[in-house]
């Protein structure tokens, strides 16, 4: 599956942004893929933001974003979203969507286990 993330930009602290990730499946349908968002801040390693199950019925978040970020997906539109509220300067990063049809649940936070990546979209939060 090919992924394209969009929706990044510059926002003030306390503001909101909604990122989108459009998928173009090849072979296995989009609904067969577990999806996740990761981010990489300046000088930092790529870190897990959140995950959503194939059906959209279950999601999991990093402690740093829990209660502020929400992941959703629309399997009919081949898309996954990241709603980010109450943004903080430390949320500044390039955000990536990732997909994998075979990843096991215990590995969903490990970016090395995902086989499909979007190009990333930059989110900058000013103080």
N, C-alpha and C positions, 0 to 999 in steps of 0.2 A: 504494500500500500504506500502511495506517495502522500506526503503531508505538507500542508502549507499553513503556517501560522500568520495571524494578522491581528491588528488592534492595539499594538503598542503605541506609546507616545509619552509625552511629558505631562505630568499631573502634580498638583500640589499635595503635600501631606494631608491626609484625611479624605482625599478624593477617591474616586472609583474609576475603574477601567474594566472593560470586558474584552478578553482575548478570544479569538476564534481559531479553530484548527480545522481546515477543510481536508477531507481525505478523498483520494482517488484510488479505490481498490483495484488490485490486479490479482486475480485468482480468488483468494478467500474474501468473502464479503466483509464489509466494515464491521458489522455486528459481531463478528467472530474475534475481534481484536480487543484485548484489554488496552486501555488508554491511560496515559499519565502526562502530567506536566512537571517539568524540571526547570531550574533556573541556574544561571551562572553569573554571579556578580563580579565586578572588577577585581582581578587578582585572587579569585576564589575558585574552588572546585565546583563542579556541577552538583546541585543538590536537589533532592526530591521535594516537590511541592504538594502533589496530590495525585490520586488515582481514582479511576471509575471503572466499575465492572462492565462486562460486555452488555448486559441488559440495562445498565444505568441504575440498577437497584441498590448498589452498594458503592460507597466511596470512602476514601481514607485520606487524611491530611497530615502534613508535617505540623508539629506543635507550634512552629513559628507563624503559621498562617491559619490555624484552626480558629473557627469563629469569624474569620474575616473573608476568607476565600471560599468559593463554592464551584465545584466542577459539575457540569451537566453534559449530556450528549443527546443528539437526535439521530438515531440510526436511519431514519427515513431520508435525512439530508446528508448523511455521511459526515457528521460534524461533531466536534466536542468543543466545549466552551469553558473558560475560566473567568468567573466573576470575581473581581478583586475590589473589596471595600476597605475603608479605613486604612488606606495605603500609608506606608511609612518610608522614610528615606532608605532604610535598610532593605526594602523590597526592590530597590533599583537593581536591575539585572537584565540579561537577555533570557527570555522565556522560550522554552522549547516544548513542543508536544511530541509524544512518543507513543508508538503502538507496537504491540506484539500479540500474535495469535496463540503463541505457545508458552508464554511466560507463566511460571507457576506463582501462586499467591505469595509464597514466602520471599520471592525475589522482586516484588513490584516496586520496591524502593531503590533498587540497584540499577543505575542507568546503563551499566555495561550489559545488562540482559535484554535490552530492547533492540530490535533489529530495524526499526523504521523511525526516522526522525524528520521533523520539519526543520526549516532553515533558521528558525528563531526570530523573535520579535522583541525589540528593545523597549523596556519600561523604565522610565526615569522619574523618580519621585523627589520633588524639591521640598526643602524644609522651609 
